[in-house]
């Protein structure tokens, strides 16, 4: 078998194309006519030599493509690569010559020349996902340079830093420098960088939530602390999960005000006035969580539950399938009966404990909840997860799905309120309330992310 370099193969493709054009010019129109079905040939670097459009002769007109994905403007090519031809650029990428942020701009230059991510992957071995990560991370690194970030911080990302810098793409240029410093100081990996970026991006939208004003928005540590502090309130009190989240919040908090707020929560203290206003209180065992974009896709385990509409009344809840299980090597989901509406949720602990008999009821807004909800999400739709195996009204401070006299729709009621009305059986015990994702915490790129 003859060993060929990427450079020699690419050059041979160009020479064969030029030879074909010259050959056509030396023959008459009849010869051109006879070759009209074999105008363009190109070959992949493989033993089979299957035709593949890796070296396009010209850029395809944009109107042929219905969707043009957004791509950030390419970084300027490093001086050592500026004079390379196409074959040379491909060879640099195939052999990873230099640091990642030096050869990453070559990907954008090839795409500008008409290459596609699949063709670049075939020639260089860099997958389409990795191409995107390298290009975006190089853009982030360039913005850090323009923000006069400490050179020592930048150099920390020279080796395997693309995955980490890619995660802070969601932040503005002014936030990235502080985040990069925090990542280096705390030796974060890609997952840690992702959590930090989400915490910093999410913080402004949490204005008005309990404890928000005690944390400093300009400090990455305080933003991360507030995220753990907020997550602790999604677990029942007391619980190991709640204590663990608060301990994490205390560990990363920077300002004294933030530390004191977390300590008060950890010790079970708090503002007595707030307890009177907040009817949920610490005795309620129903977590209220906000689903994140992509959280279901990233979950290691999920659960599928039938969905009913609150306005359809109690009959739909009673008719919904009681069991839905996965079967076989592929985990094919099979329900005991046909049903029109389903939802997939991460297998959170409150949901996982339900097992057979779980059901989800969708409400158009959160005003059906029997506690005082935050004004910023009062009118948003919610999903209520209930356990139909536990229908007896037992706990006064528990929450139950019930049909209330004088209302056609289903309601969520406290156990004490149902007992006062003589109700002993409900449609199910509420175990979880799910709020929808917020647009301002979406991981999609926007124009300002590239400043």
N, C-alpha and C positions, 0 to 999 in steps of 0.2 A: 504493500500500500504506500502510495506517495504522500508524504506529509507536506501540507501547504500552509503557509501563514495566512492570517486574515488579510494582510496587506496585499499579498500576491493574488489572492482570490478576488478581492474587490477590484484591483487594477485590471485583472483579466476580464472582469465583467464590463468595465468601461471600454477596454480595447475592443472586445467583441462587438459592443454596441457601435463604436466608431467605424469598425471594419464593415459592419452591415450597412451603415449609411453610405460609406464610400462605394461599396459594391453596388448599391442601388443607383448611385449617380452614374456609374460607368456602364450601366445597361439601360436599355430603353424602357419606355413605359410598359411594354409588354412584360418585361421581366418583373417590374414592380407589381404588375397585376398578379403574376403568378405567385408572388410572395406575400400578398396582402394578408394572408391568414397567419403568417409567421413573422410579423413585424418586430416583436419585442420578446426577447428571451433573457431571463436572469436566473441565477442559480443560488441555492442556499449552500452553506458550508456543511455538507453532510455527504455520506457515502451514496445516498440514493440520487442526489442531484435533481431533486424535484423542482419544478419551476416555482419561484416565489418572488414577489415584487419587492425585493430589498433595496434595489438601486433604481429608484424612479427616474425616468428621463426628464420629467418636468413635474412641477407641483400641480396636483389635481385642482381644478376649479372649485372654489368653496361652495358653489351652488349645488354640487353633487353630494354634499354631506349635509344631512338634515340637522344634525346637532354638532355644534362646535364647542367642545369642552373648554372651560376657562383655563388658561395656562398663565402663570406669572411671567413677567418679562424676563428674558434670559440675562444671567449675570455676564459681565464681560469676560472673555476668555483670558486665562492667565497668559503672560507673555511667552512662556515656553511652548504653548499650544497654539498661538495665534496664527502661525504660518502653516499649520498642518493641513494637508488635503483631507478629503473624506476618508480615504483608506487609513491614513495616519491617525485620525481621530477615533476610528473604530478600533484600531489596534491598541490605543491607549486605554480605552474603556474595557476591552477584552482582557487586558493584562493588569488592570487596576494600577497603572503607572502614576505614582504620586499619591498625595492624600486625597480623600474623598471629595473635599470641597474644591480641589483644583480640577479634577476631571468631571465633576458634576455638570458644569456649564456646557460640556461637549454634548450632553444629551439634548439640551435645548437647541443647540446649533444644528444637530442632525435632524431634529423634528422640523426646524425651519427650512431645511433642505428637502423636505418631502418624505422623510422616513416616518414610520409609524412605530409605536411602542412594541408591537409584536416583532417587527423586523429587527429592531435594535436588540431585542431579547435574544433572537436567534443568532445574531452576529456577535454579541458580547457576553451572553449568559446572564445579563442583568434583567430581572423580571420587571414587568410593567409597574408593579407595586413599588419595588425598590427604586425604579427610575423616578417615580413621582416623589418618593421620600427624599432622594438625593437632591433633586432640583429644588424642592421647597425648603429643605434644610439649608442649602447653600444660600438661598434668598434670606433666610432668617439670620444666618451668620454674617452676611453682608450688611444687614440692617444693624447688627450689633457693632460691627466695625464703624459704621457711620455714626453710631451713638457714643463713640469713644469708650466702648467697654474695655475694661482692663485686659491687656494682652495676655496676662496669665490665665484669665478666665477663658478667653478664646482658645488658647493653646490646649486647654483641657478637653476640648471637643475635637481635636485633630484626629484622634484614633476612635473609631466607632462612635462618633458624636452625632451622626446624621439622625439616628432614631430618636435621640433625646431632643435635639433642636427642632425636629419636625413637630414635636408635641406642643411647643410653645408658639406655634404659628398663629394660634387663636388670639394671642395677646397683641396689644398695640405696640408700636415701636418703643414707647416710653416705658412699658412694663417689661419688655423682654430682657433688658439689661439687668434689672433687679432679679428677675426670675432665673436668669443664667447664673448669676453670682450665688443665689441660694441653692441651686441645683449642684453646683460645683462644691460649695462648702459642706453640703449634706450628703454628697456622693449618691445622688438619686440615679436610678436607672430610668428606662423609658416609661414604665408604669408610674413611678414616682413623679416624673416630670408631667405626665398626663394629668394626674390628680392635682398637682399644683396649678397647672394652667387652667383647669376647669374651676378650681376654687377661686382664682383671681378673676376669671371672666364672669363667674356667677355672682360674685359678692355684691356688685352694685344693684342687681335685680332683687336682692333680698332685703332691701331697705324696708323697715317697718316690722320685720320679724324680731322676736324676742332676742335681746342681747346684741343686736346688730351694731348699735352705736358704740359698743365697748371695744370693738376691734378696729384696727387701723388699716384702711384700704390700701395705703401706699406700701405696706410691709407684707411681703409674700408669706412670712410665717404666721401673721395674724389672719390672713385670708384662709390659709390652710387650717388654722385652729378653729375658725368659725365654721368651716365645712364639717369638721369632726364634731364640734359642739352641736350643730344643727342635726347631724345624723344621730347623735345620742338620743334626741327627743323622739326619734322614730321607733325606739325600743321601749318596752315596758319597764317600769320602775318598781322594784329593783330588778336588774338582770345583768348578767356578765357582759352582754353586748353593749349595754348602755355605759357601764363602768369603763369598759375597754376604750370606747370612743371618747369619753371624757378624759381619760388618761392620755390618749394621743393628743387631744386638743391642748391639754396643759403642757405637754412636752414641747410642742412647737410654738406655743404662744410667745410673743415678744414683749408686748407692752404690759405693764403692771395691771392696767385696767382690764385687759383681756384675761390675764391670769386669775384675777380676783373673781371675774364673772364665772369662769370655768370652775374654780374652787367652790363657789357658792352652790353651783349646780351639783358638783360632785359630793358635797356634804349634805345635800338635801335642803339647803337653805333657799332663800329667794325673797322676792318682794311680796309681802302679805297682801297688798292691794291688788297685785296682779292675779293672785290666786282667786280673789273674789270676782274679778272680771272674767277670768278664763274658766269657763265651766267645765272644760275638759279635765283640768286638775291632774295630779300625778297618780290618782287611783285608777284612771281609765286605762284599760289594757289593749286599746285599739290603736295601732300605729297608723299614722297618716304619712304616706310617702309620695314624692313626686318622681314619676318615671322620667328617665333621661333618654335623649335620642341615642339610639344604638345600644342601649342597655340590654335589650332582649337578645340582640345578636351576639353580644359579648358574654352573656351569661353562660356558665358551665352547665347549668341545668335549668330547664324551663318546665312550666306546667300549662296545660290547655284546659280552659274552663268554658262552659256554656254561658252565654250572655242573654239576659232578659232586660226588657225596658220597663222602667218603673211605672210608666203610664198604662202598661198592659195589665197591671194588677197581679193578684196572687195566683191566678190559674196558670200563668206562664211559668212562674217559678216552680210550681208543683209539677208541671209537665216536663221541665227541662231534664236532660239526661243526668243520671246520678253518677255514672261511671264513664271514664274515658281512659283507656290504657294503651300503651305502646306494645307492639308485638314484633317478634322476629328479629333478625340480625340488623335490619335497617330501622328498627324502632317505628314501624308504621302505626299511626294512631287510629284506633278504632273506638267508636262510641257505641253505646248500647242501643241508641236510636238516632234517627236523623234529626238534625237541628240546623237552623239557619244562620245563627250568629255565634262566633267563638272569639276568644281573646287568648293570646299567648303572653304570659307574665314570667319574669324570673322566679325561680323557685325560692322565694323568700321564706324564712322560717315560719311566719304565721300562716302562709299559704300551704307550705309543705305538710303541716300538721293536720290539715283538714282531711286530706285523702278523699275517699268516696263521699259524695254528697255536696261537694263544693259548687257554688254558683256565683255568678257575677251579675249585679244589677246596675244598669247605667242610669244615672240621673243627669238632667240637663244642667244643673248647677248645685253648688254645695250648700244651698240654703235649707236642704232637707236635714242637714246634720243638727242634732240637738245641742250643739255648743256654739259658742261665739267664734266665728271663723275670721281670719285676717281679711281686711277690706280689699286687699290686692288680689285675692283669688276667690272672693265670695261668689261670684257669678260664673265661675268656670265649671265645665262638666266634670263629673267624677265617676269612678267605678267603685262600688261597694262589694267586697268579697264576703260571702256569708257561708256558714256551715249548717247545712240542713239536717245534719245528724244531731245537733244540739238545739232543739226548738223550745225547750222549757225555759221559762223566764225565772231565773234564779237570782242573779246578782243585781242589786239595786243600781250599782254604778256601771253595769254592763250595757252594751248596745245590742239591739235586736231589730231584725227586719220584720215589719208587721204591717197589716192592713188596719188603718185607723178609721173608726166610724166617722162619716161625714166627708171622707176623702176617697176618691176613686183610685188615686195613685198610691203606690207603696211608700212607706215612710221608714226612717230610722229613728227608733225611740229608746229612751233610757228604760232600764228595768223598773225603776221606781215609778215612772209615769204609767207604764203598762199595768203594774200592780194596783195603782190607784183606780184604774178603770176596770179592774177585775179580770184582766187578760193574763192567763197562765201559760198559753202556748203561742209561740211566734212562728214565723216562716224559717227562721234560722238565726244563729248568733253571728253578729258581725265580727270579723277577725282582722280586716284590713280595709283601709280607704286609699285609693290610688288617684293621684292628681295627674293631669296630662303634662307632657313636656312643654317647656317654655321656649319661645323662639329665640330669646336672647341668651339661651344656654346651648343653642345648637352648635354642632361642630363643623358646620359648613363654612367654607371660606367666603369672605367678603372683600370688597375692594380695599377697605382700610387696613386689612390684615397685611397688605403688601407695602405699606408706607415705609 
